[in-house]
């Protein structure tokens, strides 16, 4: 299943103007990177994949609609999946885009 183009456009609108912004196909979806670090992606499985501080993963999962991203059956701290049903409004999506972009900005730029 391809990623949701409408969702990608909604993300694109929210990240417009970010310094060092690039787009790249990753994980079967479309990722938005800042300084070469993934911030958020429109996932091929629906919803978004969000990069967050690994130390905040457990709290975010406990207090929000996010769950840990799993790769090959292994839960990945610092990578969160949020289903499309929790992203219906601009405010709902913006919360995750802001989280992901803030974390990506805090990381060293990749060369």
N, C-alpha and C positions, 0 to 999 in steps of 0.2 A: 504494500500500500504506500503510495507516495505521501509526502508531508502535505499538510493543509496549506494551500497557497494563500487563502484569506487570512489565516492565522499568521503566516510569515509576513504578510503585508501589514498586519496590525502591529507585529513586533517591530518591523522596519520603521513604522511611523514613530514608535516610542523611542527608538535608539538613534533616530536621525540627529545629526549634530555631534555625536560622540566622537571624540578624537581617537584616531587609530582604529576605526571601525572597519572590519572586513566581513564578508559573507563567504561561507564555505560549506559544501556538502559534507556532512559527517553523520555517522551513525544512521544512515539512510534518510536523514532529514536535512534541514538547512540551518546551519549554525551561524550565530552572530558573535564575532570575536572582537575583543578590544585588546590592542597590543599583542595580538597573536594568541590570546587566552580566551577560550570559549566562555561566554557569559550566559547565553540562552539559545535554545534551538527549537524550531518547529519540528517535532518528532514524526517520524514515519509511522509510529504506533499511535498517533493522535496526541493531542496536548503538547506540553513543552517539557524539555529537559533543561534544568537550571543548575548552574554551577554555584556552589555556596561554600562557605567556610566549613571544612569537615568537623570542626569543634562545635558547630551549631546544628549539625545534621539531626541529632536525636531530638533536640528541642523543636526544631521546625517540623519534624515528622509528628511529634506528639501534639503540637498546637495548631497545625494547619491541615490542609487537604493534600499535602505532599507525601510522597513515599520515597524510599531510597530507590535509586536506579539500580537495576540488576544487570550484570554482564556475566554471561555464562554461569548463571545460578548464584553469583556472588554479589551481595549487596555492597554498593560503592558509596562510602561516606563522602560527602561533599558534592554528590551528584543526585539531584532530586527530580522526580517525575511528578508532573501535575496534569491530571486528566482534563480534557477539553471542557467537560461539564462544569469545571471550577474556574473557567476563564472567559465566561460569557460577556462580562462587562469590561470596559476599558480599565476601570479601577482594579478589578480582579487580576487582569493580565499585568498591569503596570507594577503591581506589588512584586511580582516575580521577576519582571524585567529589571526593576531597580535593584533588587537583591543580587541578581546575577551580574549586572554591569558593575555594581559597586565592588563585588568580590574580584571580578576580572581586572578592574582598575588597580586593585591593591597588590596584584601579582607583578613580578618583574616582566618587562616587555620581552617577548621572544624575538629572536633575530633570525 
